[in-house]
Structures are given as C-alpha cells and as structure tokens.
C-alpha cells in the first residue's frame, strides 16, 4: 500500500503545474484506490483462521467493498466537489498499477 500512496503523491505532483484542482483530483482518484485497498485488506485478512469457504467469502467481499469505495469516492469527487475527471482517472490508474507492480516485485 506504500507503493499506492507514493504513486498517488507523484501523480498529484505531476498535475500540480495545471492547477491545484487538477492535483487534488489526482490525489482523490489515487486516494480512493488506497482507501479501498485498505478496507479490502481489513475485511479479507482481519478474521483470523477460518474455514476455506469463509475465507474465500471474505476475500470476495473485500474486493467488492474496494470497488464500491472507489466508485463512491469518484462520484463524490465528480458530483460533490466538481473536480476534473481525467486527473482522477489517472490517479486511479497510477494507484492500481502501483498495486500490481508491488505484487510483481514482491514475488520475484
């Protein structure tokens, strides 16, 4: 998750020359993925040792909650804060790719 935070910060810095709203939009997009991943990890891994069916259910619930959080935060950013959509999507993409890259490098 540190990789996601770093990628989000770098993306927000990259959009800063275009204005504070663009940087905030990138931070909101990446922050949405970061928050969703954090909640997914809590749900999926917070139950201790459980039977396989229950563990699989917690993993699936974590993924669903992650994407519900991401879309809710994106909707809030678009409708509530009227942030530009492209930087938000770039923030989501950067944080998601950082998540994948971190797992690829971890399993090397």
C-alpha positions in Angstrom: 0.0 0.0 0.0 3.0 2.3 0.4 3.5 2.0 -3.4 0.0 3.2 -3.9 0.5 6.2 -1.7 3.7 7.0 -3.5 2.2 6.7 -6.9 -0.7 8.9 -5.8 1.6 11.6 -4.5 3.7 11.5 -7.7 0.6 11.7 -9.8 -0.7 14.7 -7.8 2.7 16.4 -8.1 2.7 15.8 -11.9 -0.7 17.6 -12.2 0.2 20.5 -9.9 1.5 22.7 -12.8 -2.0 22.6 -14.2 -3.5 23.9 -11.0 -4.5 22.9 -7.5 -7.9 21.4 -8.6 -6.1 19.1 -11.0 -3.6 18.0 -8.4 -6.5 17.5 -5.9 -8.4 15.4 -8.4 -5.4 13.1 -9.0 -5.0 12.8 -5.2 -8.7 12.0 -4.8 -8.5 9.3 -7.5 -5.4 7.6 -6.1 -6.7 8.1 -2.6 -9.9 6.3 -3.4 -8.0 3.2 -4.6 -5.7 3.5 -1.5 -8.7 3.6 0.9 -10.5 0.8 -0.9 -7.4 -1.4 -0.8 -7.0 -0.7 2.9 -10.6 -1.6 3.7 -10.3 -4.7 1.5 -7.3 -5.9 3.4 -9.0 -5.3 6.7 -12.0 -7.3 5.6 -10.1 -10.1 3.8 -7.4 -10.6 6.4 -8.9 -9.5 9.6 -10.9 -12.6 10.5 -8.2 -14.9 11.8 -8.1 -18.5 10.9 -11.4 -19.6 9.3 -12.7 -22.4 7.1 -11.9 -22.1 3.4 -15.4 -21.1 2.3 -15.5 -18.3 4.9 -12.0 -17.1 3.9 -13.0 -17.0 0.2 -16.1 -15.1 1.1 -14.1 -12.5 3.0 -11.8 -12.1 0.0 -14.6 -11.6 -2.4 -16.4 -9.2 0.0 -13.1 -7.3 0.3 -12.9 -6.9 -3.5 -16.5 -5.8 -3.8 -16.1 -3.2 -0.9 -12.9 -1.9 -2.5 -14.6 -1.1 -5.8 -17.7 0.3 -4.1 -15.5 2.7 -2.2 -13.5 3.7 -5.3 -16.7 4.4 -7.3 -18.3 6.2 -4.4 -15.3 8.5 -3.9 -15.0 9.1 -7.6 -18.7 10.0 -7.7 -18.3 12.4 -4.7 -15.3 14.0 -6.5 -17.2 14.5 -9.7 -20.6 15.5 -8.4 -19.9 16.9 -5.0 -16.5 18.6 -5.5 -16.8 19.2 -9.3 -13.2 18.0 -9.9 -11.9 17.4 -13.4 -12.4 13.7 -14.3 -9.2 13.0 -16.3 -6.8 13.6 -13.4 -9.0 11.4 -11.1 -8.9 8.6 -13.6 -5.1 8.9 -13.9 -4.8 8.8 -10.1 -6.9 5.6 -10.1 -4.8 4.1 -12.8 -1.5 5.1 -11.2 -2.5 3.6 -7.8 -3.8 0.4 -9.4 -0.7 -0.1 -11.5 1.4 0.5 -8.4 -0.5 -2.2 -6.6 0.2 -4.6 -9.4 3.8 -3.6 -9.7 4.4 -4.1 -6.0 3.0 -7.6 -6.1 5.1 -8.5 -9.1 8.3 -7.3 -7.5 7.4 -9.0 -4.2 7.0 -12.4 -5.9 10.3 -12.1 -7.8 
